[in-house]
């Protein structure tokens, strides 16, 4: 009996398991998922918790609900990967593999910023963890005046649109609570604009300006002074806050670093088109664990899963992996007041205006605030739990379609 091991059962690992089980004969292949957490987290929902839209129950489900029949789920902590022996070591044992999928994700590391822990979970909060979102909810509930600063420490980080989404939703939240005129909102970013791509940065910057949200660019965070309530850049620039919503540095998993498979931040060195791990055989990588230059988001993991499964089956059948993944990302950005913005892009084509998914028809509009986009955003949780996590097909192609997109924007 030959074996595929999948490390991690978040979005990427779960989708690969579901689709790989359909492709490999159960009499010849066993599939194991190893993960230390028994609960599946709908991470995209964390952002809605501070504003009272989602609760803890909306973003948590038992992982066993999504483990496909014929796949073994092992609750254990991975400590090391040995590609030479084709072996995974855990706290409780060792497992040999014939092929391996690394889907170990990434996590925030507030301890990597000088001074950040001094005010952590007091006046400094995050929404990239469930605990952080729940505590931020308590803080925002009674926040009625002062300055809210959302700061991105460095690149890369999960879901690049999330900080913008947070400040847009904060504008809505404070408005409906009648205190917006007493609350300043500022986004402080190391980027040179509101987003990583020029056309989208221009469009999203205009929306931020309309909402009277200040965007401070080219700010490379050096330290936090929790006593003075300021953040300072390496150039010596300072920004004060009453409430700091932090996006600390994001790092990949410790086993990746310990095994020498990643870059200094723990992201697995990955071919950006085949999704094979570089310099080692029989290892594929998916989702936030990769170092490929696209968004670390659930939609990207979904698109990646098709390439990972196809290429692994090709290798098993003694054919070369194909360069199929194009960096495709599709992201709904909630902007408050029952509107949302949609971005669709890949490695080569930045987010552009137009219609999605059907050219000229939509029903969604790219790079603009619309009600239809809002309903698309709100439907996504159902799609995530009921389609994506069960390995069911959706009416979206893994490769991005340029049809329906407008190349220029005023």
NORMOBEL-V194934 format. One record per helix or strand of 3 or more residues. SS is the DSSP state (H for helix, E for strand). FROM is the first residue (numbers start at 1). TO is the last residue. Records with the same first field share a line. If there is no record, write none. Layout:
SS: FROM-TO  FROM-TO
This chain:
E: 2-7  29-35  39-41  60-62  71-75  78-82  87-90  94-96  99-102  106-108  146-152  183-188  214-216  221-225  230-233  238-240  243-247  250-252  283-285  329-336  339-345  353-358  362-366
H: 11-23  43-49  56-59  63-65  110-112  116-119  130-141  162-176  180-182  198-210  254-258  287-289  298-316  371-386  388-390
